[in-house]
Amino acid sequence: MARNWEFNETIPYTAQKVFETVTDPKFIEEWTWVLGGENPNCTVVEKTEHRLLTKLVYEEPLPMGIGVIKATMTTEWDVAQRFSTWIRKSEGVGARARVEGTTKIIENDDESCQFLEKGVFDIPIPVIGRKLEKNLVEHLKKNRKKKIEALLGKLERRS
């Protein structure tokens, strides 16, 4: 049984400004550090008028300093809709996990936008898989403020 999660924040900047920021490879790398990832490298795989495809390769430290997992996050954006689907894959002990979701940036009427992220963790490991999924959702909740603060800080610097 997978565990779903969802976040929805109002960001006091236009949807276009937020979109330009969250699709900037350098900012994606900064965000990765803020959220505890290490050695991020984000590249634009494809960029057209309608589609943007990015690939982020990074390391996730394992608990108690016992090593790292190499992970790859691929994100495909529909540029006009400001909507993406993403999937995270990893090597080693995390290879069986399914981590995927969507991001949507919706323009509001007052120069602000909604930043909506939804995802799912599915870790098909008997006994501990459900506990790991629950812990990962709690980790996301705990670090959400840092993620949004980093976004707001970058938007402020760009203004």
C-alpha positions in Angstrom: 0.0 0.0 0.0 1.5 3.3 -1.1 1.5 6.5 0.8 0.3 9.7 -0.9 1.2 13.2 0.0 0.2 16.7 -1.1 1.3 20.3 -0.5 -0.4 23.5 -1.6 1.1 26.9 -0.9 0.2 30.4 -2.0 3.4 32.1 -3.4 3.4 35.9 -3.6 4.8 36.0 -7.1 3.4 35.4 -10.5 3.1 31.8 -11.8 5.6 32.7 -14.6 8.2 33.9 -12.2 7.8 30.8 -10.0 8.0 28.5 -13.0 11.2 30.2 -14.3 12.7 29.8 -10.9 11.8 26.2 -10.2 12.9 25.0 -13.6 16.3 26.7 -13.4 18.9 23.9 -13.1 21.1 25.9 -10.7 18.1 26.5 -8.4 17.2 22.8 -8.6 20.7 22.0 -7.3 20.4 24.6 -4.5 17.0 23.1 -3.5 18.6 19.7 -3.4 21.2 20.9 -0.9 18.5 22.6 1.2 16.5 19.3 1.4 19.6 17.2 2.5 20.8 15.9 -0.9 24.4 16.0 -1.8 26.5 16.5 -4.9 23.6 17.5 -7.2 24.0 17.9 -10.9 20.9 19.1 -12.8 20.9 19.2 -16.6 18.3 20.2 -19.2 17.8 17.2 -21.4 15.3 18.8 -23.8 13.9 22.3 -24.1 11.3 23.3 -26.6 8.5 25.9 -26.7 6.1 23.3 -25.2 8.2 20.9 -23.2 11.1 21.0 -20.7 12.8 17.9 -19.5 15.4 18.0 -16.7 17.5 15.3 -15.1 18.9 15.7 -11.6 21.5 13.2 -10.3 22.4 13.5 -6.6 23.2 11.5 -3.5 21.0 10.9 -0.5 22.8 10.2 2.8 21.6 7.1 4.6 20.8 7.2 8.3 23.5 7.0 10.9 26.2 7.8 8.3 26.3 4.3 6.8 26.6 5.6 3.2 24.7 7.2 0.4 22.2 6.3 -2.3 22.7 7.6 -5.8 19.3 8.9 -7.0 18.0 10.4 -10.3 15.0 12.6 -10.6 13.6 13.2 -14.1 11.0 16.0 -14.5 9.0 16.6 -17.6 7.2 20.0 -17.8 4.3 21.1 -20.0 5.5 24.7 -20.4 2.1 26.2 -21.3 0.3 24.5 -18.4 3.1 24.9 -15.9 2.5 21.3 -15.0 5.1 18.6 -14.5 5.3 14.9 -13.9 8.4 13.6 -12.1 9.9 10.3 -11.1 12.7 9.5 -8.7 14.8 6.4 -9.1 17.7 5.2 -7.1 20.3 2.5 -7.0 21.1 -0.1 -4.3 18.7 -0.5 -1.4 16.3 2.1 -2.8 15.9 0.6 -6.2 12.6 -1.1 -5.5 10.9 2.0 -4.2 8.5 4.0 -6.4 8.6 7.7 -5.9 6.7 9.9 -8.3 4.4 12.8 -8.5 3.3 16.1 -10.1 3.9 19.8 -9.7 1.4 22.4 -10.8 1.8 26.2 -10.7 -1.5 28.0 -11.0 -1.9 31.7 -11.5 -4.1 33.6 -9.0 -5.8 36.9 -9.8 -3.6 39.0 -7.5 0.0 38.6 -8.8 0.4 35.4 -6.7 0.1 31.7 -7.5 -0.6 28.3 -6.1 2.3 25.9 -5.9 0.8 22.5 -5.7 2.9 19.3 -5.3 1.5 15.8 -5.1 3.4 12.5 -4.9 3.4 8.9 -3.8 5.9 6.7 -2.0 5.6 3.0 -2.6 8.2 0.9 -0.9 7.4 -2.8 -1.5 9.4 -4.2 1.4 7.5 -6.5 3.7 7.0 -5.3 7.3 9.2 -2.1 7.1 8.0 -0.6 3.8 4.9 1.1 5.3 7.0 2.5 8.2 9.6 3.9 5.7 6.8 5.5 3.6 5.3 7.1 6.7 8.8 8.4 7.8 9.5 9.8 4.4 6.2 11.7 4.3 7.0 13.1 7.8 10.4 14.1 6.5 8.8 16.0 3.7 6.4 17.8 6.0 9.2 18.7 8.4 11.3 20.2 5.6 8.6 21.9 3.6 9.1 25.2 5.3 12.8 25.2 4.4 11.9 24.3 0.8 9.4 27.2 0.5 11.8 29.6 2.2 14.5 28.8 -0.3 12.1 29.4 -3.1 10.9 32.7 -1.7 14.5 33.8 -1.1 15.5 33.0 -4.7 12.4 34.8 -6.0 13.2 37.9 -3.9 16.8 37.9 -5.2 15.5 37.7 -8.8 13.1 40.6 -8.4 
